[in-house]
Amino acid sequence: MRLARPVSFRRGTLVLVLGVASAVACGPPERGSDRPSGAAVPSEPPGAEELDRLSALGYVDFKPPREADGGLAGVTRHDPGKAAPGLNLFSNRDGRAFLMDMSGDVVHRWSLGRTVEDAENRFCFHAELFRNGDLGLLCSSDALYRLDRESKLVWAFRGRVHHDFVELPDDRLLVLGRENRTYRQQPGIVFDNLLLVGPDGGDEGVHWSSFDHLEELRRFHGPSFVDGLMPLREEAAFWRRVGYDGERFQYHHLNSVELLPPTPLGETDPRFRAGNLLVSARHVNNVFVLDRDTGRPVWSWSGTPALDWQHHAVMLANGNVLVFDNGTRRGSSRVLELDPVNQEPVWAWEAEPADAFYTARAGDAQRLPNGNTVICESEKGRVFEVTGDGEIVWEFWHPERSAAGRKTIYRMERLAADDPAVVALLRPGG
C-alpha cells in the first residue's frame, strides 16, 4: 500500500516538510550558550524539571554530523538479492513518524499535529508499533502517545517517561521512567524505574525501581558519574564534548528495555528464561538481565571488550545479546554480538578506519531473519544493512535538515510485510 501522495526518500530527493521551521526553532542551544566554554561540571544537581529538559535536549539533534556526507539523501544503496525485504519504521523527532519501503517511499505516516497541541515542539525520538497496528510515540521525556492508523489520539500517558517501552502479553506496557532520590546525602539524584501502564493508558504504578535494587545492581557494575566514574577534570572535558551535563546526575541512565524471547538457552538457564527483562544502563557501561518476578539482576556483561555508553541491547533467537556499543570515550562505534554464558564476543561490525563509524549518543542494531544486521548511526542520520561478513547491502541517509545539520534518527526498525502489526495497520478499511 502507498498513500496517494507519498513522501519520497529515494536517492537524491529532498522533501519539503511542514513543521521543519518549528523543529529548528526548538532545537538545542548552541554549545556553550548557557555557560562559558571550559566551565567546570556543576556540583549541585538541577531540579527535576530542568533535568528532564536537559535529557530531552540530549536526544533532539545530538551534535552536527560530519559535512563530508552532505550530498547524500534517501536510499543510496540497495541490493535486493542480499538485503532483507520489509518496511522501515522511524520517528522524525518532530511529532511525525514514517513507515518506509526499501526504495524510500513512505507507505504510511503519522502526525501528532492532528490531535496534540504544540505537536511540532514534541521531540518524539522513539516510535514503535503496537500489536494491533497503533503507534506509540515517546516524546520530550514527559509523555507516551498512542495513535491509531489515522493519527487520532487513543490515549496519552503523562510522566517522566523516556527512551523505550515494551508491550506485555496482557496488553499492558512497561515504560522507562525516572524518579528523584537522595543518594549519599545528595538530593536530586535521578534513578530510573519501570512504570506499568494499562491497556487504556492508565497509570498502574511503579513496577521496578533501580533505586530500590541499587545495592544488588552495584554488585554487577562499576561506578556511575555520581560515584566518580572519571577524575573531575576528565569528566568536565567529557561533558563539554558530549554536552547536556545535567545528565551526569542520572545514576544509571537506562536507554532500553526488552523482554527476553523464548530461546534454547532460556530453557536450560533460568537467568535467561523468556519474559525476563534485558536493560541497558549507559552511565555504568553495562547491560543487565532482571528476573521478571523479583526484579533482581541475575546477569550482566563482565567479559571483554568492555562496553562504552552502549544502547539498545536485545537477545537474539540463538540466546546471544546484540548491542550497539557507542564508544563515546573511545571515539568509534561498533556493533557486538555477545555470548552471555561464556562472556565473549562472537561477531562484531566495525568500520575501517574505526572512527569512520561513530555516534556518541543513541544508536541501534537489529538482527534480521536472513542473518543480516540493520545498524542505525544515529547522529549522522544514517541507517545501513550489513551481511554477516560485513558487506553493506542497503543504505539510507535522512534527507531532511535542521539548524544543526542533517536530522538524526534515534532508531529504525525493519518490519516484515507479514508482521501482524503491519498487516493490521495496512489492512484496507481497518
N, C-alpha and C positions, 0 to 999 in steps of 0.2 A: 504494500500500500504506500502511496505517496500522497501528500497533500496537494491541493490544487495549485498552490504557489509555493513550492518547496524552496527553502533556503538551500543554496548550493555551497558545499565546501570542497568542490572539485579543485584540482590543481590550477593555480594561477588566478583563481576567482576570489575577489574580495567582496564581502557583503556589507550592505548598508543596514545598520541595526538601530532600531528605536531604543532609546534609553542609554546609548553609549555615553552621551554627554553627561548624563546624570551619574553614571557609574564612575566616570573620570573625576567629576567634581567631588565624589565621596571617597576617592582613593586615599591611601595612607599619606601622611605628611612627608615632605621631603626629608631624607635622612639628616638628622641634626637640627631640624626646625624647632624641636621642643627642648633641646638642651645643647650647650656648647659642644663642639667636637672635642673628644678626649675627656669628657666628663666621666667621673667615677660612677660605678654601679651604685644605685641608691641603696641606703642601708635600711630604710623603712618601707614596708610594702604599701602600695596604694590601696584604696578601698576596693570592695568587690566590684562596683560598677566600673571603676577605672581599669581594673584587671581584665574584666570581660571585654572592655573596649579595646584594650591593647591586644588581647588574644585574637579578637576578630580581625583587627588590622593586620595581624601577622599572617593571615591567610587570604587577604584580598588580592594583592599582586606580588607578594613576596619582595622581589627586587628586580630591576630591569634585566632582561635577558641579554645575551651577547648579540651584538649587532651584525655579526657575520652571517646570521641566518635570516636577515631582514627581508629578503625577497621571496622566501618560501611561504606558501599558503595552501591550505586544504590538503587533500590526499596527493602526495608527491611520489608515492611508490606503492604498487600493488601487483603481486604475483599470485593470480587466482589459483594456480596449480599447487602453491605451497602455503598460502595464507588460509587460516580457518574462516569459513563463511560465518556471517552473523550480522548483528546490528550493534551499534556502539552508543552507549548512554553516557552523557556527561552534563554537568551543570555549567552554566555560563557565568556564574558568580554575580549576576545582576538580576536575579529573580526569574531567570529563564532556564530551561533545560531542553536538551535535544536528544532524539534517538535517530542516529545517522547510519546509512548503509555503508558498505565497503567502498563505494565510489565517491562518497562525500555528500550524497543527497540526504536531506532530512526527511524522514518518513513520519515523524511525529514530533510535536513540540508542546511545551507547557510554559505558562507565564503566570507568575503571581500577580501581575498587574491587573488582571481581570477581577480579582477578588480581595486583594490585600492593599490597604492604603500605604502609600510611600514605598511601593514594591521595589522600585529601582534602587533604593538605598538598602535593600536587604542583601547582605553578602552571603549568598546561598552557595557554599562551596562544595556541598555533597548532595548528590541525588541518587536515589535507589528505588527500584520498583517493588511494590508490594505484590503478593501472590495474585491478587485479583486484578492487577494492571494499574492500580492507583500509583501515584508517585509521591515519595517522601522527599522533602527538601529541608535540610538543616541550614539555618540562616542566622548569621550575626551573633552566634553564641547565646541566643536568647529565645529561639523558637524552632519547633519542628512542625512543618506544614504538611498536611496530606491533601493532595489534589486528585480529582478524578480525571478521566481522559479529556474532558473539555476544559480543564484548568479551573473547575469550580472547587471552592474550598470545602473539603469534607470535615476537617477539624484542624485546630491549631493547638499545639501543646506549648505553653509558655514556661520557660525556666532557663536555668544556666546550662543549657544543652550544647554539645559541641562534637564535632568530628565524625561520629558514627552511631549507627543504631542497627539492631538486628531484630527481625520478625520471628517470634517464637511459634512453635507448632500450634499453640492455642490462640493465635492471632494477637496476643499481647506483644509489646515491644520492650526491649531493653535499650535504653538510650544513655550514652555517656553524659554525665553531668558533673557539676562542681559544687563544693561547699568550702566555706572558710572555717578554719580551725586554729586554735592556739597550739603552737608546737615549740617546745623548749622556751617557754615564756614569751614567745614571739607571736602576737595576734596577726590575723590576716593571711596566714599561710593557706594556699589553695590545695585541697585534696580532691581527687576525682572520686566519683561514685557511679553506680549504675541505677538509673531510675526505671521503675516499672510503669509502663503506660498501657492503659486498657485499649481494647479494640476500637472504642469510641473516642479515644483521645484523653480519657480521664486519668488523673494522677493517682497512681496506686502506691506511691511512696518509694523510699529508697530500698532497693533490692540488695545492694552491696556497697560498702564504703571502704576505700583504700585506707582511710584514717583508722577505722576500726580494726583493720587487718595489718596495720603498719609493721608491727613487730615481726609478724610472720613473713611479710614481704621482704623486710630488711635482711632476713637470713638468705635471701635469694639474689640480692643485688647490692651494688656498691653505693657510694654517697650520691645524693642529689645536689643541685646547686645550693639548696637551703643548708645542706650539711657541709658545704665547702668542697664541691666536686673539683674545682680548679683553684689554684692560687689567685688571690684577689686581682692582681694586675693582669694575669692571663684571662680571667673571667671578664674584666672590664673591656679588654680588647676584643674578646669573643662576641660580647653583646653589641659592641659598636659595629662589628662586621655583619652580624645576622639581624640586628635590630630588635625593637619591641622588648626592651629589657624588663618590662613588668612581668614577663613570663618566668623570670628567674625565681619568683615567689610561688610558682606552681611546683609542688613537690615531685609528682610523677609525670604529669602531662601525658595522660593516656591519649592515644590517637587512633586506636581501632579496637573493635570488639567483634569476635566471630564465634559462632557455635561450632564445636568440633563435629565433623561429619562422621558417619559410620565408616570405619576402616578396619582392616585386619589387625592392625596394631592395637586399636581400641578394644578389640575383643579379647586380647590377651594381657593388656597392660591397663589397669583401671585408671591410671593417670590420664590416659588419652581416650577414655570412653566417649561415645557420642553424646553430645549435649553439654559437655564441659565447655568452659569459656577460654578462648585464647585472646589475650590482650597485649598490646604493645605500649610500653612506657618509655617515651622519648628521653626524659630527663635522667633516667638511670640506665639508659642504653641497654635495654633488655626486653625480652618478651616472656610472658608467663602463661601457664595454664592454671585456671582456677577451678576447683571442684564445684560442680553445679549445686550440690546440696549444702556444703559447709562454707563455701566462699574462700576456703583456704588455698593458697598457692601450692600446687603439687609438683610443678616442674618449671624450670626456666633454662634459658640458654647459658651454658657455662663453658662452651667449647671455644676453639679458635677457628676463625677470627672473631675478635670482639666486635660487637655492633656499635654503631656511632650515629645516634639520632635517627634511628630507623622508623619506618612507617609500615602499616598495613600488613601484619603477619596473618597468614592463613595456613590451615592444614590441608594438604593435598590428599587425594584419594589413596595414595601409597603410604600415608602416615608421616611423610616429611613435612617440614614447615617452609613455606616460601615467604620471604621478607624482602622489602626494599630497604637497603642499607644506605642511608644518605651520605655518610662520610662527611658530615658537616665540619668537623675539626680536621679531617684528613684532606678535604678539598677535592674528592672524587667519589662518585656514587657507584653502586653495584647492586645487582640482584642476586640473592643467595638462596639456594635450596639446602636446608639443613636436616640432617638425620638427628632426631631428638633423643634417641636412645644412645647412640654411640657418640653424640655431641661432636659431629664433624660435618663439614660441608660436602655435598655430593655433586653440586652443579653451581656454576656462577656465570653471570654475564657482566663483563666489564669492557670499557672502550679501550682503544689503543690510539693515542696515549690515554691514560686513565682519566685525566681531568677533562677530556673532551665530553664526558658524560657526567653531569653534576647538577643536582638540585639540592640546595642546603635545606630546604623545607619541603614538606609534603612528598609526593611520590607514591607509586603504586605498581604492583605487578600481579598478573593473573595468569595462571596456567590454563591452557585451552585443551579441549578433548583430543586434538591431534598431536599434543605434546609441545606445541609452540607456547611462547610466553608473550603476553602483551605487557609493555612497560610504559609507564607514564612519567616522563621527565618534566615535572610539573612547572617549575619556574620558567622553562623555555617554551611552554605551551606546545610541547611535542609529545606524541604518542607513537610507538612503533611496535611491531611484532617480530620476534626473532624465532628461528628454528632452534632445535636442540644443540646444533653446532654453531649457533651464533649468527646465521645469515638473516639480514633484515629483509622481510618479505612484504611488509606493509608499513606505511608511514604517513602520519597526519600532523600538520602544523596549524595551530589555531590562527585563522586569518584575521581575527579582529584585534584592534589596538586600543590601548588606553594611554593615559599620560605617561605611564611608566614603561610603555613599550608593548610588545605582544602580550595579549591576555594569557594568563596562566590557566592550567587545567589541574584541578585538585586530584581527581580520579577519572578514569574512563573504564567502563565495564563492557566487555564483549558478551552479548546475549545471543543464544541460538534462536533462529526463527521459530522453532517449535517449543521454545521455553513457555511453560504455561502462563507466565505473567505477560509475555509478549503476545501470545495468542489471545489472551483476554483483552489486552489493550487494543489490538488491531482488528478484533472481530467486527465485521460490518454490523452496524446497528447496535453494538454492545453498549 
